[in-house]
């Protein structure tokens, strides 16, 4: 974890002097930390703090500079398969960057975003969580134009308690939709179908039955 987080810090191009100054301020000029790195736990916490402080601002600037549309995908199950299908369809017309594998957490998502280049037109980003507040941070990084939620299942109940908790945690993503962003939700899910409006805009529902904006027919 320490190695990965140091790489995140490198991606942000943080000044090592600033990290050292913070070490001195927090740890009382503990030379064993600064020189020997003997207490990796405290160093890890410091690196995490500095990275999180700068990460969202850095990514916001990146998205402003690169005029790219973002599709954010979450849900209890089916995230990776849905991400692959959406990216495959969009790739027929656009240059698409997608999350590799299931790099969908607070380390994997920024690593994916920093791979965006001028030639990319759409980013399809998977976002996975296990606790409250995580989706808020992920969506703040991704700043999606379209938010897709596959379903509300029974995952991570150790933190989210029940399906209502999962719904609350997943829909934290709505707070960071762009001004004209839309939510695309599974209308066959008994929890998601209650979200008929998101940020003042009508939800786009998909499913197997008629009456939804997008629905499948002739399924074999």
N, CA, C and O of each residue as an XYZ file, in Angstrom:
880
protein
N       0.830     -1.201      0.000
C       0.000      0.000      0.000
C       0.867      1.254      0.000
O       0.557      2.233     -0.680
N       1.960      1.219      0.771
C       2.856      2.366      0.827
C       3.423      2.660     -0.544
O       3.480      3.818     -0.959
N       3.850      1.608     -1.264
C       4.427      1.789     -2.598
C       3.419      2.410     -3.548
O       3.751      3.319     -4.308
N       2.173      1.914     -3.504
C       1.136      2.441     -4.400
C       0.853      3.898     -4.088
O       0.727      4.713     -5.002
N       0.752      4.241     -2.803
C       0.407      5.601     -2.442
C       1.536      6.567     -2.749
O       1.282      7.727     -3.072
N       2.788      6.107     -2.653
C       3.905      6.950     -3.064
C       3.828      7.225     -4.553
O       4.165      8.321     -5.001
N       3.381      6.226     -5.338
C       3.196      6.444     -6.762
C       2.096      7.446     -7.045
O       2.210      8.242     -7.977
N       1.017      7.420     -6.246
C      -0.026      8.428     -6.396
C       0.566      9.805     -6.144
O       0.272     10.752     -6.874
N       1.395      9.921     -5.119
C       2.032     11.192     -4.821
C       2.892     11.644     -5.994
O       2.922     12.827     -6.333
N       3.592     10.694     -6.613
C       4.424     11.043     -7.766
C       3.578     11.540     -8.922
O       3.955     12.485     -9.614
N       2.434     10.906     -9.130
C       1.540     11.362    -10.192
C       1.131     12.803     -9.964
O       1.018     13.572    -10.919
N       0.908     13.176     -8.731
C       0.486     14.540     -8.423
C       1.652     15.526     -8.472
O       1.451     16.737     -8.384
N       2.851     15.010     -8.610
C       4.054     15.847     -8.658
C       4.161     16.723     -7.413
O       4.466     17.912     -7.508
N       3.912     16.138     -6.258
C       4.001     16.889     -5.016
C       5.456     17.186     -4.688
O       6.351     16.408     -5.018
N       5.678     18.304     -4.042
C       7.020     18.705     -3.653
C       7.426     17.949     -2.394
O       6.742     18.025     -1.374
N       8.535     17.223     -2.464
C       8.976     16.420     -1.330
C       9.273     17.281     -0.116
O       9.111     16.838      1.020
N       9.707     18.506     -0.353
C       9.979     19.406      0.762
C       8.708     19.671      1.551
O       8.741     19.741      2.780
N       7.572     19.821      0.843
C       6.305     20.087      1.521
C       5.917     18.919      2.406
O       5.417     19.110      3.515
N       6.149     17.700      1.913
C       5.857     16.520      2.712
C       6.753     16.484      3.943
O       6.291     16.147      5.033
N       8.013     16.825      3.783
C       8.954     16.826      4.901
C       8.553     17.853      5.952
O       8.581     17.569      7.149
N       8.182     19.045      5.500
C       7.732     20.084      6.427
C       6.515     19.617      7.209
O       6.397     19.871      8.408
N       5.607     18.927      6.514
C       4.413     18.420      7.194
C       4.787     17.362      8.223
O       4.205     17.307      9.306
N       5.761     16.523      7.881
C       6.248     15.522      8.833
C       6.762     16.198     10.094
O       6.450     15.773     11.207
N       7.547     17.249      9.917
C       8.123     17.953     11.061
C       7.016     18.539     11.933
O       7.062     18.446     13.159
N       6.008     19.151     11.275
C       4.929     19.801     12.015
C       4.105     18.797     12.807
O       3.759     19.046     13.962
N       3.788     17.662     12.189
C       2.899     16.694     12.822
C       3.631     15.807     13.821
O       3.089     15.478     14.877
N       4.850     15.423     13.496
C       5.539     14.427     14.313
C       6.593     15.031     15.233
O       7.334     14.308     15.900
N       6.655     16.346     15.264
C       7.582     16.966     16.195
C       9.032     16.740     15.846
O       9.853     16.479     16.725
N       9.359     16.838     14.555
C      10.746     16.716     14.097
C      11.346     15.370     14.498
O      12.490     15.305     14.949
N      10.589     14.321     14.336
C      11.044     12.978     14.667
C      11.995     12.497     13.577
O      11.554     12.118     12.492
N      13.303     12.510     13.860
C      14.303     12.181     12.844
C      14.205     10.732     12.382
O      14.550     10.411     11.245
N      13.727      9.851     13.280
C      13.602      8.446     12.878
C      12.572      8.289     11.781
O      12.666      7.370     10.968
N      11.574      9.188     11.748
C      10.574      9.145     10.680
C      11.153      9.739      9.420
O      11.045      9.159      8.340
N      11.778     10.919      9.563
C      12.244     11.658      8.395
C      13.421     10.983      7.709
O      13.503     10.989      6.480
N      14.322     10.408      8.472
C      15.546      9.864      7.885
C      15.487      8.357      7.729
O      15.838      7.834      6.672
N      15.053      7.653      8.754
C      15.063      6.201      8.699
C      13.773      5.596      8.179
O      13.749      4.425      7.800
N      12.704      6.373      8.154
C      11.391      5.884      7.726
C      10.995      4.636      8.508
O      10.380      3.709      7.981
N      11.377      4.650      9.802
C      11.143      3.447     10.601
C       9.670      3.276     10.951
O       9.200      2.153     11.133
N       8.942      4.381     11.044
C       7.527      4.275     11.392
C       6.708      4.467     10.126
O       6.250      5.572      9.835
N       6.524      3.377      9.367
C       5.848      3.465      8.077
C       4.373      3.803      8.210
O       3.778      4.364      7.290
N       3.787      3.470      9.335
C       2.362      3.745      9.503
C       2.107      5.252      9.456
O       1.213      5.709      8.744
N       2.893      6.027     10.214
C       2.705      7.473     10.231
C       3.045      8.086      8.881
O       2.365      9.010      8.436
N       4.076      7.590      8.230
C       4.433      8.110      6.913
C       3.309      7.847      5.925
O       2.975      8.705      5.108
N       2.731      6.658      6.004
C       1.617      6.312      5.113
C       0.449      7.266      5.315
O      -0.160      7.722      4.347
N       0.131      7.572      6.590
C      -0.982      8.473      6.872
C      -0.703      9.878      6.353
O      -1.610     10.546      5.856
N       0.522     10.323      6.462
C       0.892     11.655      5.981
C       0.770     11.735      4.466
O       0.228     12.699      3.925
N       1.281     10.711      3.786
C       1.207     10.691      2.326
C      -0.259     10.675      1.876
O      -0.636     11.386      0.945
N      -1.077      9.859      2.543
C      -2.500      9.810      2.198
C      -3.151     11.167      2.377
O      -3.932     11.607      1.533
N      -2.823     11.838      3.494
C      -3.428     13.146      3.768
C      -3.060     14.153      2.691
O      -3.931     14.852      2.172
N      -1.794     14.233      2.355
C      -1.338     15.209      1.358
C      -1.918     14.891     -0.009
O      -2.332     15.794     -0.736
N      -1.951     13.610     -0.364
C      -2.492     13.217     -1.663
C      -3.963     13.578     -1.780
O      -4.386     14.160     -2.778
N      -4.749     13.231     -0.754
C      -6.183     13.494     -0.820
C      -6.470     14.985     -0.854
O      -7.449     15.421     -1.459
N      -5.602     15.781     -0.192
C      -5.791     17.221     -0.160
C      -5.647     17.826     -1.546
O      -6.322     18.801     -1.875
N      -4.769     17.248     -2.358
C      -4.462     17.819     -3.667
C      -5.132     17.096     -4.834
O      -5.253     17.660     -5.922
N      -5.568     15.857     -4.621
C      -5.998     15.011     -5.727
C      -7.198     15.576     -6.469
O      -7.170     15.681     -7.695
N      -8.250     15.942     -5.747
C      -9.479     16.389     -6.408
C      -9.253     17.673     -7.183
O      -9.793     17.837     -8.277
N      -8.457     18.593     -6.632
C      -8.156     19.844     -7.346
C      -7.381     19.553     -8.621
O      -7.651     20.146     -9.665
N      -6.418     18.641     -8.537
C      -5.614     18.299     -9.708
C      -6.476     17.681    -10.798
O      -6.340     18.032    -11.969
N      -7.361     16.764    -10.425
C      -8.213     16.098    -11.401
C      -9.236     17.061    -11.994
O      -9.570     16.962    -13.175
N      -9.737     17.994    -11.178
C     -10.686     18.988    -11.691
C     -10.027     19.839    -12.776
O     -10.635     20.117    -13.809
N      -8.794     20.247    -12.537
C      -8.056     21.030    -13.539
C      -7.842     20.205    -14.797
O      -7.947     20.724    -15.908
N      -7.543     18.927    -14.627
C      -7.315     18.041    -15.768
C      -8.552     17.969    -16.654
O      -8.445     18.070    -17.876
N      -9.725     17.795    -16.051
C     -10.960     17.673    -16.831
C     -11.325     18.990    -17.511
O     -11.900     18.991    -18.599
N     -10.989     20.113    -16.868
C     -11.255     21.407    -17.488
C     -10.381     21.595    -18.721
O     -10.842     22.070    -19.759
N      -9.120     21.217    -18.594
C      -8.171     21.382    -19.708
C      -8.481     20.415    -20.848
O      -8.330     20.769    -22.018
N      -8.908     19.211    -20.520
C      -9.215     18.216    -21.537
C     -10.730     18.114    -21.669
O     -11.403     17.628    -20.761
N     -11.251     18.557    -22.765
C     -12.700     18.564    -22.976
C     -13.166     17.144    -23.274
O     -13.268     16.741    -24.432
N     -13.448     16.396    -22.216
C     -13.762     14.980    -22.368
C     -15.028     14.648    -21.577
O     -15.218     15.129    -20.460
N     -15.879     13.834    -22.162
C     -17.085     13.380    -21.485
C     -16.768     12.160    -20.629
O     -15.939     11.327    -20.994
N     -17.440     12.069    -19.488
C     -17.162     10.986    -18.543
C     -18.437     10.210    -18.234
O     -19.466     10.790    -17.889
N     -18.349      8.894    -18.362
C     -19.414      7.998    -17.933
C     -18.927      7.288    -16.675
O     -17.947      6.544    -16.716
N     -19.607      7.516    -15.567
C     -19.252      6.864    -14.316
C     -20.202      5.705    -14.054
O     -21.418      5.859    -14.169
N     -19.657      4.548    -13.703
C     -20.467      3.335    -13.537
C     -20.255      2.757    -12.146
O     -19.122      2.562    -11.706
N     -21.363      2.487    -11.460
C     -21.289      1.821    -10.169
C     -22.471      0.876    -10.027
O     -23.285      0.747    -10.941
N     -22.563      0.219     -8.885
C     -23.614     -0.770     -8.654
C     -23.056     -1.918     -7.836
O     -21.841     -2.104     -7.767
N     -23.933     -2.683     -7.220
C     -23.467     -3.784     -6.369
C     -22.797     -4.884     -7.180
O     -21.760     -5.407     -6.773
N     -23.371     -5.237     -8.306
C     -22.771     -6.246     -9.188
C     -22.917     -5.778    -10.634
O     -23.790     -4.974    -10.962
N     -22.041     -6.300    -11.483
C     -22.145     -6.011    -12.909
C     -21.412     -4.772    -13.378
O     -21.526     -4.394    -14.544
N     -20.652     -4.123    -12.485
C     -19.962     -2.882    -12.864
C     -18.974     -3.101    -14.003
O     -18.993     -2.381    -15.001
N     -18.123     -4.090    -13.847
C     -17.060     -4.297    -14.832
C     -17.623     -4.732    -16.179
O     -17.173     -4.246    -17.217
N     -18.592     -5.631    -16.183
C     -19.205     -6.063    -17.442
C     -19.906     -4.900    -18.132
O     -19.800     -4.732    -19.347
N     -20.626     -4.095    -17.345
C     -21.316     -2.932    -17.909
C     -20.319     -1.937    -18.470
O     -20.529     -1.378    -19.547
N     -19.234     -1.715    -17.742
C     -18.177     -0.819    -18.223
C     -17.617     -1.283    -19.549
O     -17.401     -0.473    -20.450
N     -17.378     -2.575    -19.680
C     -16.827     -3.119    -20.914
C     -17.804     -2.948    -22.080
O     -17.396     -2.599    -23.188
N     -19.086     -3.192    -21.833
C     -20.080     -3.074    -22.896
C     -20.257     -1.619    -23.342
O     -20.311     -1.335    -24.539
N     -20.347     -0.704    -22.380
C     -20.508      0.712    -22.722
C     -19.287      1.215    -23.487
O     -19.426      1.927    -24.482
N     -18.103      0.850    -23.030
C     -16.876      1.284    -23.708
C     -16.806      0.717    -25.121
O     -16.370      1.401    -26.047
N     -17.235     -0.530    -25.287
C     -17.195     -1.166    -26.605
C     -18.119     -0.457    -27.590
O     -17.757     -0.241    -28.747
N     -19.318     -0.094    -27.122
C     -20.269      0.603    -27.991
C     -19.756      1.998    -28.343
O     -19.782      2.394    -29.509
N     -19.296      2.735    -27.348
C     -18.814      4.090    -27.591
C     -17.581      4.114    -28.487
O     -17.363      5.065    -29.237
N     -16.777      3.053    -28.400
C     -15.551      2.983    -29.204
C     -15.830      2.866    -30.698
O     -14.922      3.051    -31.509
N     -17.074      2.561    -31.077
C     -17.412      2.508    -32.492
C     -17.356      3.896    -33.125
O     -17.218      4.025    -34.341
N     -17.464      4.937    -32.288
C     -17.468      6.303    -32.821
C     -16.404      7.196    -32.186
O     -15.895      8.115    -32.828
N     -16.065      6.919    -30.906
C     -15.184      7.821    -30.167
C     -13.893      7.115    -29.734
O     -13.811      5.887    -29.692
N     -12.902      7.934    -29.420
C     -11.676      7.416    -28.818
C     -11.916      7.316    -27.318
O     -12.074      8.336    -26.647
N     -11.945      6.105    -26.789
C     -12.407      5.855    -25.424
C     -11.261      5.392    -24.526
O     -10.465      4.531    -24.902
N     -11.196      5.976    -23.344
C     -10.355      5.445    -22.277
C     -11.275      4.784    -21.265
O     -12.270      5.379    -20.852
N     -10.954      3.562    -20.862
C     -11.790      2.862    -19.881
C     -10.937      2.373    -18.727
O      -9.725      2.202    -18.853
N     -11.595      2.152    -17.603
C     -10.927      1.558    -16.449
C     -10.363      0.197    -16.828
O     -11.060     -0.624    -17.425
N      -9.104     -0.043    -16.484
C      -8.500     -1.343    -16.743
C      -8.905     -2.314    -15.630
O      -8.798     -2.005    -14.443
N      -9.374     -3.497    -16.049
C      -9.786     -4.491    -15.052
C     -10.863     -3.925    -14.154
O     -11.882     -3.419    -14.624
N     -10.626     -4.016    -12.843
C     -11.573     -3.416    -11.899
C     -10.835     -2.440    -10.978
O     -11.036     -2.441     -9.763
N      -9.984     -1.614    -11.572
C      -9.271     -0.575    -10.822
C     -10.262      0.541    -10.481
O     -10.238      1.612    -11.088
N     -11.126      0.277     -9.512
C     -12.266      1.165     -9.307
C     -12.287      1.853     -7.949
O     -13.294      2.464     -7.590
N     -11.193      1.770     -7.178
C     -11.217      2.368     -5.847
C     -10.467      3.697     -5.823
O     -10.188      4.273     -6.875
N     -10.140      4.183     -4.630
C      -9.533      5.509     -4.498
C      -8.077      5.556     -4.951
O      -7.487      6.633     -5.026
N      -7.506      4.422     -5.248
C      -6.173      4.377     -5.868
C      -6.309      4.119     -7.357
O      -5.696      4.811     -8.170
N      -7.111      3.125     -7.715
C      -7.256      2.746     -9.121
C      -7.893      3.818     -9.981
O      -7.477      4.018    -11.122
N      -8.908      4.521     -9.453
C      -9.590      5.535    -10.258
C      -8.665      6.675    -10.665
O      -8.606      6.995    -11.853
N      -7.935      7.308     -9.738
C      -7.031      8.380    -10.183
C      -5.934      7.892    -11.122
O      -5.533      8.616    -12.033
N      -5.445      6.676    -10.910
C      -4.436      6.150    -11.830
C      -5.002      6.041    -13.242
O      -4.296      6.290    -14.220
N      -6.278      5.669    -13.347
C      -6.927      5.601    -14.656
C      -7.095      6.997    -15.250
O      -6.801      7.216    -16.425
N      -7.565      7.930    -14.444
C      -7.815      9.285    -14.936
C      -6.537      9.933    -15.450
O      -6.571     10.669    -16.437
N      -5.421      9.672    -14.798
C      -4.164     10.285    -15.227
C      -3.625      9.692    -16.530
O      -2.596     10.137    -17.038
N      -4.312      8.703    -17.059
C      -3.944      8.154    -18.365
C      -4.666      8.871    -19.514
O      -4.405      8.593    -20.685
N      -5.565      9.783    -19.175
C      -6.291     10.522    -20.213
C      -5.319     11.391    -20.998
O      -4.483     12.090    -20.425
N      -5.444     11.334    -22.325
C      -4.601     12.131    -23.212
C      -5.476     12.976    -24.133
O      -6.695     12.811    -24.172
N      -4.851     13.866    -24.858
C      -5.587     14.792    -25.731
C      -6.490     14.064    -26.715
O      -7.568     14.554    -27.051
N      -6.056     12.894    -27.181
C      -6.822     12.193    -28.212
C      -8.084     11.521    -27.674
O      -8.958     11.141    -28.453
N      -8.190     11.370    -26.360
C      -9.371     10.713    -25.794
C     -10.574     11.647    -25.828
O     -10.465     12.835    -25.527
N     -11.722     11.089    -26.198
C     -12.963     11.859    -26.273
C     -13.961     11.482    -25.184
O     -14.796     12.294    -24.787
N     -13.867     10.261    -24.710
C     -14.777      9.768    -23.661
C     -13.980      8.911    -22.686
O     -13.118      8.128    -23.085
N     -14.283      9.073    -21.399
C     -13.715      8.190    -20.378
C     -14.853      7.405    -19.736
O     -15.846      7.986    -19.297
N     -14.706      6.090    -19.683
C     -15.691      5.217    -19.045
C     -15.036      4.687    -17.768
O     -14.130      3.856    -17.822
N     -15.505      5.178    -16.627
C     -14.823      4.951    -15.364
C     -15.692      4.148    -14.396
O     -16.841      4.498    -14.125
N     -15.118      3.080    -13.893
C     -15.809      2.234    -12.920
C     -15.504      2.734    -11.513
O     -14.366      3.086    -11.203
N     -16.536      2.761    -10.657
C     -16.364      3.250     -9.287
C     -16.930      2.234     -8.307
O     -18.124      1.936     -8.336
N     -16.073      1.703     -7.439
C     -16.492      0.710     -6.466
C     -16.255      1.192     -5.044
O     -15.256      1.857     -4.770
N     -17.162      0.863     -4.143
C     -17.074      1.333     -2.762
C     -17.399      0.205     -1.795
O     -17.911     -0.845     -2.184
N     -17.088      0.447     -0.521
C     -17.485     -0.493      0.531
C     -17.967      0.226      1.779
O     -18.302     -0.416      2.774
N     -18.004      1.569      1.736
C     -18.402      2.314      2.923
C     -18.977      3.669      2.509
O     -18.819      4.101      1.367
N     -19.632      4.321      3.439
C     -20.172      5.651      3.190
C     -19.032      6.645      2.986
O     -17.972      6.525      3.600
N     -19.262      7.619      2.122
C     -18.264      8.658      1.875
C     -17.318      8.348      0.742
O     -16.769      9.264      0.131
N     -17.110      7.067      0.444
C     -16.171      6.703     -0.614
C     -16.674      7.139     -1.989
O     -15.899      7.647     -2.799
N     -17.956      6.946     -2.253
C     -18.491      7.346     -3.546
C     -18.435      8.855     -3.716
O     -18.213      9.355     -4.818
N     -18.632      9.565     -2.642
C     -18.512     11.021     -2.691
C     -17.124     11.408     -3.198
O     -16.994     12.280     -4.057
N     -16.099     10.765     -2.670
C     -14.732     11.098     -3.077
C     -14.446     10.645     -4.508
O     -13.806     11.370     -5.270
N     -14.914      9.455     -4.875
C     -14.675      8.953     -6.231
C     -15.376      9.821     -7.272
O     -14.788     10.174     -8.295
N     -16.637     10.161     -7.004
C     -17.386     10.965     -7.971
C     -16.830     12.378     -8.061
O     -16.906     13.013     -9.113
N     -16.279     12.863     -6.974
C     -15.643     14.184     -7.001
C     -14.430     14.166     -7.926
O     -14.134     15.158     -8.593
N     -13.732     13.037     -7.963
C     -12.607     12.893     -8.894
C     -13.092     12.741    -10.328
O     -12.581     13.392    -11.239
N     -14.091     11.868    -10.522
C     -14.536     11.528    -11.877
C     -15.376     12.629    -12.506
O     -15.292     12.859    -13.713
N     -16.193     13.319    -11.694
C     -17.048     14.400    -12.188
C     -17.817     13.949    -13.429
O     -17.649     14.535    -14.498
N     -18.657     12.917    -13.307
C     -19.280     12.294    -14.484
C     -20.363     13.150    -15.150
O     -21.075     13.912    -14.497
N     -20.457     12.994    -16.462
C     -21.562     13.582    -17.226
C     -22.761     12.639    -17.223
O     -23.911     13.072    -17.291
N     -22.471     11.352    -17.144
C     -23.503     10.321    -17.072
C     -23.147      9.388    -15.918
O     -22.016      8.910    -15.823
N     -24.110      9.135    -15.049
C     -23.887      8.210    -13.937
C     -24.789      6.998    -14.119
O     -26.014      7.127    -14.105
N     -24.196      5.829    -14.289
C     -24.933      4.582    -14.472
C     -24.853      3.767    -13.182
O     -23.767      3.551    -12.644
N     -26.008      3.316    -12.690
C     -26.023      2.410    -11.536
C     -26.718      1.123    -11.961
O     -27.863      1.147    -12.412
N     -26.025      0.008    -11.817
C     -26.524     -1.266    -12.327
C     -27.607     -1.873    -11.436
O     -28.604     -2.387    -11.943
N     -27.425     -1.822    -10.125
C     -28.395     -2.400     -9.193
C     -27.992     -2.107     -7.758
O     -26.883     -1.645     -7.493
N     -28.901     -2.380     -6.843
C     -28.628     -2.274     -5.409
C     -28.776     -3.676     -4.826
O     -29.887     -4.176     -4.653
N     -27.651     -4.294     -4.531
C     -27.659     -5.676     -4.065
C     -27.402     -5.793     -2.571
O     -27.902     -4.992     -1.782
N     -26.617     -6.799     -2.187
C     -26.367     -7.082     -0.773
C     -24.876     -7.166     -0.484
O     -24.433     -8.042      0.260
N     -24.106     -6.268     -1.065
C     -22.649     -6.275     -0.871
C     -22.239     -5.278      0.213
O     -22.861     -4.229      0.378
N     -21.194     -5.623      0.940
C     -20.574     -4.726      1.933
C     -21.555     -4.307      3.035
O     -21.561     -3.157      3.473
N     -22.372     -5.249      3.466
C     -23.323     -4.955      4.531
C     -22.633     -4.715      5.872
O     -23.243     -4.178      6.797
N     -21.356     -5.114      5.981
C     -20.632     -4.887      7.229
C     -20.508     -3.396      7.532
O     -20.408     -3.004      8.694
N     -20.515     -2.555      6.477
C     -20.440     -1.108      6.654
C     -21.737     -0.402      6.281
O     -22.126      0.575      6.922
N     -22.406     -0.899      5.242
C     -23.573     -0.201      4.703
C     -24.894     -0.698      5.294
O     -25.949     -0.132      5.009
N     -24.845     -1.735      6.101
C     -25.945     -2.221      6.949
C     -27.036     -2.952      6.168
O     -27.289     -4.130      6.419
N     -27.688     -2.262      5.217
C     -28.787     -2.873      4.475
C     -28.866     -2.245      3.088
O     -28.038     -1.401      2.745
N     -29.843     -2.643      2.296
C     -29.940     -2.145      0.918
C     -30.224     -0.647      0.877
O     -29.789      0.039     -0.048
N     -30.945     -0.136      1.865
C     -31.165      1.310      1.912
C     -29.847      2.051      2.130
O     -29.627      3.126      1.572
N     -28.979      1.467      2.944
C     -27.651      2.051      3.138
C     -26.835      2.006      1.870
O     -26.128      2.959      1.543
N     -26.932      0.899      1.153
C     -26.213      0.768     -0.119
C     -26.732      1.798     -1.119
O     -25.947      2.429     -1.827
N     -28.050      1.968     -1.179
C     -28.638      2.974     -2.066
C     -28.113      4.365     -1.727
O     -27.737      5.127     -2.618
N     -28.088      4.687     -0.459
C     -27.602      5.996     -0.024
C     -26.145      6.199     -0.425
O     -25.769      7.267     -0.910
N     -25.324      5.163     -0.220
C     -23.906      5.280     -0.533
C     -23.665      5.393     -2.036
O     -22.861      6.215     -2.475
N     -24.355      4.575     -2.824
C     -24.163      4.603     -4.276
C     -24.604      5.934     -4.877
O     -23.965      6.450     -5.794
N     -25.692      6.484     -4.360
C     -26.237      7.710     -4.944
C     -25.513      8.967     -4.467
O     -25.890     10.075     -4.848
N     -24.483      8.811     -3.640
C     -23.601      9.940     -3.358
C     -22.988     10.479     -4.653
O     -22.590     11.642     -4.729
N     -22.920      9.623     -5.655
C     -22.346     10.027     -6.950
C     -23.133     11.157     -7.598
O     -22.575     11.927     -8.380
N     -24.431     11.267     -7.283
C     -25.264     12.295     -7.901
C     -24.800     13.701     -7.535
O     -25.027     14.651     -8.285
N     -24.151     13.828     -6.383
C     -23.719     15.143     -5.922
C     -22.667     15.762     -6.842
O     -22.461     16.975     -6.835
N     -22.011     14.923     -7.628
C     -20.906     15.426     -8.445
C     -21.130     15.240     -9.941
O     -20.181     15.284    -10.724
N     -22.367     15.034    -10.332
C     -22.686     15.071    -11.754
C     -22.430     16.477    -12.286
O     -22.578     17.455    -11.553
N     -22.052     16.582    -13.538
C     -21.884     17.896    -14.152
C     -23.234     18.609    -14.196
O     -24.273     18.005    -13.930
N     -23.209     19.895    -14.533
C     -24.427     20.713    -14.504
C     -25.546     20.115    -15.351
O     -26.716     20.167    -14.971
N     -25.185     19.551    -16.494
C     -26.181     18.940    -17.380
C     -26.134     17.419    -17.325
O     -26.625     16.744    -18.230
N     -25.547     16.885    -16.271
C     -25.385     15.443    -16.160
C     -26.695     14.719    -15.919
O     -27.644     15.283    -15.375
N     -26.732     13.456    -16.332
C     -27.934     12.645    -16.165
C     -27.599     11.332    -15.468
O     -26.478     10.828    -15.547
N     -28.596     10.801    -14.793
C     -28.464      9.493    -14.151
C     -29.190      8.456    -15.001
O     -30.334      8.663    -15.404
N     -28.522      7.345    -15.269
C     -29.095      6.233    -16.027
C     -29.163      5.046    -15.068
O     -28.136      4.487    -14.685
N     -30.381      4.670    -14.686
C     -30.552      3.699    -13.609
C     -31.371      2.500    -14.060
O     -32.187      2.581    -14.978
N     -31.124      1.382    -13.380
C     -31.865      0.142    -13.628
C     -33.294      0.297    -13.101
O     -33.524      0.278    -11.891
N     -34.243      0.450    -14.016
C     -35.634      0.639    -13.625
C     -36.296     -0.610    -13.092
O     -37.396     -0.538    -12.543
N     -35.647     -1.768    -13.243
C     -36.186     -3.013    -12.708
C     -35.769     -3.237    -11.254
O     -36.237     -4.172    -10.604
N     -34.885     -2.372    -10.750
C     -34.431     -2.482     -9.357
C     -35.411     -1.721     -8.462
O     -35.703     -0.549     -8.702
N     -35.913     -2.397     -7.433
C     -36.954     -1.794     -6.601
C     -36.479     -0.587     -5.814
O     -37.300      0.232     -5.400
N     -35.182     -0.453     -5.596
C     -34.640      0.712     -4.897
C     -34.350      1.856     -5.873
O     -34.721      3.002     -5.620
N     -33.696      1.544     -6.971
C     -33.310      2.575     -7.924
C     -34.518      3.203     -8.618
O     -34.484      4.380     -8.978
N     -35.572      2.433     -8.805
C     -36.733      2.958     -9.530
C     -37.423      4.090     -8.775
O     -38.270      4.785     -9.337
N     -37.063      4.279     -7.499
C     -37.654      5.379     -6.726
C     -36.980      6.711     -7.027
O     -37.501      7.765     -6.661
N     -35.833      6.675     -7.686
C     -35.075      7.900     -7.983
C     -35.502      8.444     -9.342
O     -34.757      8.356    -10.318
N     -36.685      8.997     -9.395
C     -37.246      9.452    -10.665
C     -36.660     10.774    -11.138
O     -36.796     11.132    -12.308
N     -36.015     11.496    -10.242
C     -35.408     12.778    -10.590
C     -34.084     12.927     -9.856
O     -33.989     12.630     -8.665
N     -33.072     13.383    -10.566
C     -31.748     13.579     -9.967
C     -31.264     14.978    -10.320
O     -31.117     15.319    -11.494
N     -31.023     15.770     -9.310
C     -30.526     17.145     -9.491
C     -31.431     17.968    -10.414
O     -30.958     18.775    -11.214
N     -32.734     17.745    -10.285
C     -33.681     18.512    -11.074
C     -33.895     18.025    -12.485
O     -34.636     18.649    -13.245
N     -33.265     16.925    -12.858
C     -33.418     16.365    -14.207
C     -34.034     14.974    -14.106
O     -33.756     14.226    -13.168
N     -34.865     14.642    -15.074
C     -35.523     13.334    -15.064
C     -34.502     12.223    -15.250
O     -33.579     12.331    -16.058
N     -34.686     11.159    -14.492
C     -33.814      9.996    -14.607
C     -34.135      9.223    -15.887
O     -35.291      9.144    -16.303
N     -33.106      8.658    -16.500
C     -33.295      7.747    -17.630
C     -33.264      6.325    -17.070
O     -32.249      5.881    -16.532
N     -34.384      5.619    -17.201
C     -34.463      4.249    -16.701
C     -34.300      3.257    -17.844
O     -34.770      3.482    -18.959
N     -33.617      2.147    -17.537
C     -33.502      1.048    -18.505
C     -33.951     -0.240    -17.830
O     -33.969     -0.328    -16.602
N     -34.312     -1.239    -18.630
C     -34.737     -2.510    -18.057
C     -35.300     -3.443    -19.105
O     -35.090     -3.260    -20.304
N     -36.013     -4.435    -18.639
C     -36.556     -5.447    -19.543
C     -37.996     -5.178    -19.954
O     -38.460     -5.725    -20.955
N     -38.702     -4.357    -19.211
C     -40.111     -4.135    -19.512
C     -40.372     -2.817    -20.210
O     -39.606     -1.866    -20.052
N     -41.441     -2.750    -20.978
C     -41.825     -1.500    -21.619
C     -42.214     -0.471    -20.562
O     -42.487     -0.814    -19.411
N     -42.235      0.775    -20.966
C     -42.525      1.845    -20.023
C     -41.280      2.533    -19.533
O     -41.359      3.537    -18.826
N     -40.120      2.001    -19.904
C     -38.849      2.637    -19.566
C     -38.279      3.294    -20.826
O     -38.618      2.910    -21.945
N     -37.406      4.292    -20.629
C     -36.832      4.991    -21.764
C     -36.007      4.049    -22.657
O     -35.992      4.188    -23.880
N     -35.326      3.096    -22.021
C     -34.517      2.116    -22.751
C     -34.907      0.739    -22.248
O     -34.811      0.471    -21.050
N     -35.347     -0.144    -23.144
C     -35.719     -1.481    -22.677
C     -35.390     -2.532    -23.751
O     -35.309     -2.247    -24.945
N     -35.211     -3.737    -23.262
C     -34.848     -4.843    -24.145
C     -36.091     -5.613    -24.561
O     -37.040     -5.760    -23.790
N     -36.065     -6.095    -25.783
C     -37.149     -6.943    -26.263
C     -36.548     -8.176    -26.939
O     -35.359     -8.201    -27.256
N     -37.364     -9.179    -27.151
C     -36.952    -10.400    -27.851
C     -35.701    -11.023    -27.223
O     -34.792    -11.470    -27.923
N     -35.679    -11.042    -25.896
C     -34.543    -11.634    -25.208
C     -34.672    -13.157    -25.264
O     -35.720    -13.706    -24.927
N     -33.618    -13.828    -25.686
C     -33.634    -15.290    -25.792
C     -32.649    -15.923    -24.828
O     -32.530    -17.147    -24.782
